[in-house]
Amino acid sequence: MVVSGNYSQVQLNYLPFWEKPPFFIWLQAGSMNIFGINEFAARFPNALCSIATFITLFLIGKKFHSQKFGLLWCLIYAGTILPHLFFKSGIIDPWFNLFIFLSVYNILLFCNNPKGKKELLYSFLAGTFLGLAVLTKGPAAVLIVGLVIIGVAVWTKNKHLFFSKTFIVFALTTLFVSCSWFLFEWFRGNGQVIKEFITYQVRLFETGDAGHDGPFFYHPLVLLLGCFPASFIFIAGYRSIDGLTPFQLLFRKFIICLFWAVLILFSIVKTKIVHYSSLCYFPITFIATLSLLQFLKTVSFSSTLKIFYWIIALTITVAFCAVGFIDSFKNILLNSIVIEDEFARGNLQAQVNWSGLECILGIIFLAASALVFAGLQRKKFNLIIAGFSTSLIFIYLSINIIVPKVEQYTQQAAIDFYKACSHHKCYVETHSFKSYAYLFYSHRIPSDYTNPDQLKSIAEYLDGAEKEGHSRFSSFPTANCQWMKHGNIDRPAYIIAKTKDEKEMFTNLSLKKLYDKNGFSFFVRMPVKTAKLVYF
């Protein structure tokens, strides 16, 4: 958007990209216009989202129970691993989840006070937030909120919910806001947006996209580990409801329905990615907060929960204590059968500087786990506060110490290559793996996709892919890579493959291998008239 000046469409390779609506991309583009095209600008919108989210949690928690509840909810959310990491990323989901949560909350408000003075306002806000969620990531927002509404209607036996004036206002507002951009593109002659959007959503349900498939229990396991120890408090206090007011009981029903709607839906979806179930962070931390503040005297871990709690706590502790000494036993891992994946073995060969002091992080995590456990056992609220505060310190230090070093294993070699490509007039593409990193770091420009032979070759490939039932836009990188291998190129063409897939590259004799590094192999094909080969 920033380079082309076209802000009405999401683009990939400077072509219309209909798989995602534009709201979050607008936020990033606006940020890049202020701060420049860099990682900070890409992540800045989610930093703002974190502020908005914590303000939301505090204000809703205060209205639900008390100011103390709001503050504790914020602490537990911030002191839980995955929610904290969430806001450090440049992915779409933080804003998507916040809009859905705000929509569900406003639906709760107009359901709790039918025919009240503000019911139309609440229904309008609920529809606006749901519409913004659709414009952020897509129609999955409507499906999630619809499942929540159906679940609450069945649970409360409220058959009249769907026929009320407020619900009609909510539905019409949702329709207007969510369809605004789609209708704009439709009237501009870009009706394919609807077709591609539906095709992408169906593919997410039916197939494991980009290799991100997994078992049905994938998301329960992710939430159990990634939201530790809040996930265990959630389980322990799940059934506690004594002493809650009618409003609090209805609030809790909405939250529980939200949790199960998200968990079941994305367990059914074939594509399994960690952040798909991230909307569950709100219910998990809410029930954990309610358990600690309202039911601390009665909530406790069963013997089974205690065993699993310490298995997970000790496993994570050992992992963080060992990570600083990974160079000492790296050769043992490489020579054993523990790591069978060839790409992972290649990643592990990266040269990363570890001091050994990183093991302190494991000790901090163990201390946090012990404080929370002791607080629950002794019914000491201050110990639990200390535990989540210690966990917050652990997360912050891990993000700044461990994550950058992990990145050096997983993608630094490729990113360094992409950055080197940004200094040359060339073509860049990945082979047999999906990535957006090369588009960002190699500074692709519109002229990279205007070669007449390239456009003709890609169009023919995409026509064939479409006939076989594949999305044209998802097939573009493969089509471009095929042209770079065999087409009439007018500048150097650099192709990045995982080393385990490099044999597929040698079917083209005009490709020259530059080097291997940390699980990646880098190739170049030069145009016939070019005598000089550019190495990085």
N, C-alpha and C positions, 0 to 999 in steps of 0.2 A: 504493500500500500504506500509506504513512504517513498520508495524509489519511483514507482510508476505514477503516483499521484491519484490512483484510482482507489477511493475509499469506500465505494459502494459494494465492492465484491471482495470476498476472501480469495486469495490467489495462491497457487502453488506452481512453481516454475513459470510465473507470470501468466498462467492460464487460470480461468475460473475454477474454483475448488468448492464444490457444493456440499461436501461432507460435513462441514462445520458452518454454523451461522456466524455473523460478524461481531457480536457485541464485545467479547473478550479481545478479539483481534483489534477492534477499535481502541480499546484501552491500551493495548501494547503499542499500537501505532502512535497514539497520542503521547505516550511515555517516551517513545523513541524520538519524536519531534522535539521533545524537551531536553532529553539527556543524551541523545545520539543512539546509534544502533549498536548496542552492546548488551552484555548479560544483565547488568544492573537494570537497564530500561525494560528488558523482557520480563524481569521478575518483580519490578516495582508495583504493578497493579495488584499482585497478590500480597505484597506488604501492606498496601492500603486495605485490602480485604481482611487481613488479620486484625487491623484496628477496628474495622466495622464489625467484624465477627465478635470480638471481645466486648465491645460496647453493647452489641445485641444480647449476648449471653448475660451480661450484668443486668441490663434493664429488664429483660424477660424474667431472669431469676429473681430479681427484686420484686417484680409484680406477682410472680408465682408464689413466693414464700417470704423472702426477706432480703435485705442488703447483704447479709452474711452468706446467704445461699448464692447470690449472684457472684460474689467475690470468690467463693469456693469453687463454683462451676468454672470460672475463668482459670483458676489455678490448676484444677484437674485437667482441663482441656490443654493448657499450655505445658503441663508436666507429663503429658502422654506422648509417646514417641512419634507416631505417625501424624497426628494432627499438627504437631509443631513443625515437622519436616515439610508438611503440606504447603505452608505459607512461604517456604524458602524456594519453592519451585516456580517454573513458568508455565505450568499446566492450567487448563481451563477450569478444573473442578472446584476450586475454592469459591469463586463467585457463583457458579452453578448451584452448589450446595446451599450457600447462604440465601440465594433467592428462593429456592424450594422451601427451606426451613421457615423463612419469613412468610411465604405463602401459606404454609400449613398452620403457622401460628395465627395468622389473621382469619383463616377459616375457623379455627378454634374459637376466636373471639366472637365472630358473628353467630356461631352455633351455640355458644354459651349464653348469649344475650339476644335471643330472637326478638325482633320488633323493638329493639332498643334504639336509643338516639343515634348511635354510631354504627349500626349494623350495615348500612349502605356504604359507609366509609371503609369499614373492615372488608366488605366483599369486593369493593373497588381495589383496595390495596392488595388483597389476596390475588386477584386476577392480574394486576399489574406485575407483581413479583413473579407469578408463574409465567406470564408472557415474557418477562426478561430472562427467566431461566431457559425458555425455549430458544430465545434469540442468542443465548450464551452457548448452549451445547446441542439443543435439539429436542424433539418431541418426547424423548424419554422422561422429561420433566412432567409432562401431562400424564403419562402412564403411572409414574410414581405417586403423584398427588391423587390421581384417580383411585389407585389401590388403597391409599390411606383413607380417603373419603368413604369408599365402600366398606373397608374394614371397620371404621368407627360407626358407620350407619348400622351395620349388622350387630356390632357389639352393644351399641346403645339402643338398638331397636327403633331408631329414628327413621321411619319410612318417609316422612314428609320433607326430609332435607333436600331432596333433589327437585322438589316442586315449589320451593319457597321463592319469593321475590329476590331475596339476597343471593340465592344460588344462581338465579338467572343473570343477575348483574355480574356476579363473579365469572360465569361462563362467557358472557359476551365480552367482558373486559379482557379475559385471557385470549379469546379469539382475536380481538382487535390488535392487542399489543404483539402477540406472537406471530400473527400473519402480516404485520405491517411491512417488514422488509421483504418477505416472500412475494407479497402482492406488488411491491415496488419493482422487483426484478421481473415478475411475470408481465407487467405492463410494458416493461422495457424490451420485451421479446425474449427473455431468458427463462422460458417456461421449463427448461430442462432441470432447473433447480429442484423442482418437486420430485421429478423422476429419480434423480441421483440421490436425493436425500432419502427417499423411501428405500432405494436399492441398498444404500449403506446401512440403514437401520436393520433391514432384514438380514443382511450378511452378518452383522454383529451377533444376532440371535442364532443363526444357523451354522456358522463356521467360526473357528478360532482364528481371528484376524492377526496377521503378521506374526504367526507363531505363538501368539499369546493365548493358547488354550490351556485347560487344566481341569482337574477333577471337580466334582460337585462341591466338595468340602473345602475348596480353595479359599473362599472368602471368610468362612467361619474361622479357619486357622489363621489367616492374615489378621483378622480383628482380635483374636485371642492373644496373639503374640505382639502385634503392633500397638495395641492399646493397653498393654500390661503396665501397671497392675489394675487400672480402672476396669478392664474387662472382667477380672475376677470379682471385684466388688459389685459390678453389674449383675453377675450370675448369682452372687450371694444374696443381693437385695432385690432380686427381680420380682418376687412375690409379695413384698412388704407394701401394704396399703393402709394399715390401721391409722386412724386419726386424721386422714386427709379430708379436706373440704370437698364439696361437689365440684367446684371449679378445678381443684387440684387433681381430683380423680379423672375428670374429663381431659385435662392436660396430659396426664399420664397415659391415658388410652390413645391419644393422638401420637404421643411419642413412641409408644410400643408398636402401634400400627406402622409408623414410619420405619422403625427398625426392621420389622419383618418384611415389609414391602420391598425395601432395598435389598435385604439379604437374600430373600427367595428369588427376586427378579434377576439379580446378577449372578446367582448361583446357577440359574437356568441358562442364562446367556452363555454361549460357547466361548466368546472372547473373555479371557480372564486377565485383568490387569489390576494391580494393587489398589489404585485410587478409585476404581469403579464402585467399591463399597464404602467410600469415604464419607458418604452422607450418614452412615451409621455412627460416626464419631459423636454427633450430637446426642442421639439417644443413649449411647453407652455412658458418656460422661454425665448426662443428666441423671440417669438412674443411679449412677455411682454417687453423685452429689447428694441426691435425695436419701440414699441409704445411709450416708455418713452423717447427715445433718438431722434427719428425722427419725432414723431407726438404728442409730449406732448401738444402742443398748441391746437390741435384739438380733442384729445382723452378725453372722459369724460364718467362717468357712467350715464346710463339712470336712471329714477326714480325707475324702478324695480330692477336694479342692486344695487342701493344705499340701498334699503330696505333689499335685500338678503345679501349684504355685511355686514351690521350691525347686522343682525340676526345671521349670522355665527360668526362674531367677538365677539359679546356679549355672545353667547352660549359657545364658547371655553373659553372665559374669566371666565365665571361663573364656568365652569367645573374645571379649574385649580385653581380658588380661593377656591372651595369647597373641592378639593381632600385632602388638608391638614387637614381637619376636618372630614374626613370620619368615624373615630371611634366614633364621636359624634352622627352620625345618622345611623350607620351601623345596629343597632338593628331595627330601624324603617324600613329600606329597607328589612331586612330579614323577618320581620313580615308582610310586605305588599305584594301586588301582582305585584309590579313594576318589580321584578326580578323573573320570573317564572322558568327559567332553573335551574335544581337542581345542576348541576355541577358548574354554576356560583355562586350559593348561597353558595356552599361548599368552593369555592375559597375565597369568601368574609369573611369567618370566620378566615382567617389567621391573626396572630398577627403581625402587622407591626407598626413600630414606626414612627408616624407623629408628627412634631413639631408645625404645624399650620403656620409656616413661608413660607411654600410652596405657599401660596396664592400670594406672591410677584410675582411669575411667571405669574399669570393671569394678574396682573397689567402691567408687562413688555409687555406681548402680546397685551394688549389693547392699550398701548402707541405706539407700533409698527404699529398696524392697523390704529390708528388715524393719525399718521405721514404720512403714505402712502396715506391715504384718503385725508388729508389736502393738501399734495403735488400735488395730481391730481386736486383737486378743485381749488387751487390757482396757478397751473402751476409752482410750485416751485420745481425744480429738487433736490435741497439740502435737502428738507424735505423728499423726497422719498428715497434718499440715507440714511438719518438718520433712516427712518422707517425700511428698510431692514437690516441695521446694527443692530438695536435694535432687530429685529426678529432673527438675527443670535445669539445674546446673549441669547435670550429666548430659542432657540433650544438647544444650548450648555448646558445651565443650566438644562433644562428639561431632557436631555439625562443622565446627571450625577446625578440628584436628584430624578426625578420621575420614570424613566424607571426601575432602580434596585428595587424600592419598588413595582412597578406593577408586576415585575417578582416574587416577594415573594408571591403574590396572585395567579398567574397563574400556576407556575410550580416549585416553590422552594421545596415544600414537596416531589414531585416526584424526583427531582434532588438530594436532600439529600439522598433519599433512594438508588438511582442508585450509588451514590458515596460510600455509605456503602457497597453495593454489590461488589464493586471493590476490597475489602479486603478479599473476600471469594471465594473459589472455588465453583461456583454455576452456575445455569442457570437463565437467566433473560429474561422476555418477557412482552409485554403489551397485554392487552385483549380489543378488540373492539375499539381501537383507534390507529391511526398511529403516530409513533414518531421515531426519530433517536437519541433522547437524551440519551436513556438508553444504546445504543451501544457505545456512546462516553464516558459517565461518568462512566459506570460500567466496562470499560476496558475489553471488551470481547476479547478472544483469540481464535486461530483456533481450539484448542481442545474442545471448547464449542459446536462444530458442527460435532463431529466425532463419537458419540455413534452409533453403528451399528443399534440398535433398532430405534433410532431417525431418522437416514437417511432413513431406510425402511419406517417408518411411514409417514415421510414428503413426500417422493417420491409418495406414494400411494395417499396422500391427494392432492398433486399438479397435479397428473394425472387426478384426478376427477375434480379439478377446471379448468384445461385446457379444458376438454371435455365440460364444461359448458360455455366456452368462456372467462374465466378469465386468466389474465397473471400469469404465474408460479411464477415470481419473486415478484410480488405484493402480492401474496397469501402466500408467505413463512412465514411471522410472524404469521399468523393465524394457519398455519400448525404446526409450532413449538410450539405455545401455546397449541394446542390440544394434542400434544405429551407430553408436560410437565404436563398436567392435567391427562392423562390416561396411558402414556407409562411407560416403564421400565427404570426409571431414576436411575443414579448412584451417584447423588449429589443433594443437596437441589435445588428446583426449585421455584424461586420467580416470582410471577405474579402481575402486577399492573393493576388495573381497575379503571375506574371512578366510584365513589360511586353509581351513579344512575344506573349503570349496574351490580352492585355486586350480584344481585339476580341470574344472569346467572351463577355465580361461584359456588353457593351452590348446583348445581346439581351433583357436585363431592364431595363425603363425605370425601375423603382423603385430601382435601385442608383445611388448617387452616388459619383463618383470623388473621393477626397480629394486625392491627389497621387501623383506618380511620384518614385522615388528609387533610383538605382544599380541599375537593372534590374528593380525591383519596382514594382507598382502597387497602391494601397491603396483599397479601396472600403468603403462602408457602406450598409446598408439599415436604415431606421428603421421601427419599428412604427407603425401608422396613428395611434394615440392620442398618440404622442410628438411634441411640437412642436419641442423643442430638439434641434439636431444637434450632436453632440459631435465636435470636431476635436482632434487631438493636435498 
